[in-house]
Amino acid sequence: MKNAPARSTRRRSVRRKLEIGADVQTSYFFMLNCLLHSRIHTGIESNADVYDEDVNVYLAHLLNSHMDASQIAANSEYIAGSDAELFRMIEEAGSDRQRYSIYKTNADFLLMSIAVFDTIDKPTPNRPAIFHTPRNIYIARAASYYAHAASHATKLSCGTSRVGLTLQKLSDRFEDYVQILTYMRGRYLNLLKRYSPGELFHLDRQIDEVERGEAIELMRDAFLDTYHEWMKTHEDGLQEKLLEQAELLKELDPAFDFQLPA
């Protein structure tokens, strides 16, 4: 019981470091710290079922690499838009090293898309469901790509490969690592969840209402300007313009009503 206050203070100290960046010397160590705390909070602690400290290091480096735009651009040539395109790239690859890079890069890309950036394909009101790829399909693809990358890493090392073992662990427990990174995204990286299709629909309607209100105000001002000019001169051209503006206003605002003075 005497140690309880010390543990409580230590937890508060760690949380404070994560929030304000105190004593975090590099972005890599920040990512690693956040990752380890996310594992604790999700109940998927390191080395619980299998030794996977190596996976923590791999994921921290992967997260940190996304802070360097040039590094992302360098890997973009290996990113495939579909399974068919990836298989074509694999068939055209000239070596196991290139095939390893293709599988690993696409697995990394899907992991970050699913867990961190939440950019995987989602159903939308104006897109048929048949064209939507479910999230579990992306998860299965990424796990498979990591397994293939692990296999090629083993071939390249002509035996046991430390990188291959790490990638195989990612493949075997892929959904666990997605859960950890998803928690980390919201808790420590402050990346907000994407709007659902339903939320986007209602948001679009709200924006339309705001824009409609602004348009009505502008048209009313223009109408009143024309009306005052017409009252002064009674020119036929101004009368025609006035009636056109009144008709447009009626379309936007059915409550609007205008009759030319007798």
Secondary structure, DSSP 4 states (H G I P E B T S, - for coil): -TTHHHHHHHHHHHHHHHHH-TT--SHHHHHHHHHHHHHHHHT--TTSSS--HHHHHHHHHHHHHTT-HHHHHHHGGG--SSHHHHHHHHHH--SHHHHHHHHHHHHHHHHIIIIIS--S----TTS-GGGPPPHHHHHHHHHHHHHHHHHHHHHHHTS--HHHHHHHHHHHTHHHHHHHHHHHHHHTS-PPPPPPHHHHHHHHHHHHHHHHHHHHHHHHHHHHHHHHHHHHH--HHHHHHHHHHHHHHHHH-TT-------
